[in-house]
Amino acid sequence: MSNYLAVDIGNTLQKAAVFSTDGRIIELKEEPNLPLETVADMVSTFNIRAAIISNVGEKRDDITSYLSDHSQLVQFSHNTPLPIQIDYATPGTLGLDRIANAVAAHTQFPHNHTLSIQAGTCLVIDFVTEDGRYLGGSISPGLEMRMKALQHFTQRLPKVEKRQISIYIGSTTEESILAGVINGLSDEINGAIHRYSMDFDNLKVILTGGNKEDLQNSIKYSIFAASNFVLIGLYKILIYNVKGLT
């Protein structure tokens, strides 16, 4: 049985996921620098019929070339046909990861307005209407970026490693930074959800990204916590472009 491969070359991690024909992830690899040998092994082991690659971080010409030679390859770009409509004033500047995330949100919840919140290097919020129109969203610094900025732009504040907290009054400098950053980020998310929910009924909120575990318990609203949402979006885009493949 043939399967599908989605490769996401991100800013922090490089991921490759094998999807079955019914859309399940059956193999996942992620590393700061994904070896070509790993991708080649996935292609041969899982009989990959078609693949998609998205380069948000460094461009991986070696992986792209290999996949082009060994599968039907879709190189994801702003010109790739999508199962949603992009209603964005500057579509050429829209991050490919945001597009893939929006596609995943709409295809997973096709009867809802969707608010997708990526809590990673940046806090990225994207909104798609229930009829599949991507309108845009917002971008702000993520959790680690905020903590690093406090240490970098001050003389005395220390570098603090993230950890889960249940306080809002910090009794030490480290606790104060954690309380300020984590609670501030949670408040920003809660405020965004509130604003969108005031204007759009039938809203489904999705929380994804590397820092979702640090934040999900602080969110007051009902959310769907998702992993590997960008990869799911890439898979959906791939299927949309090769649906006639036999």
Disulfide bonds with the S-S distance in Angstrom:
none
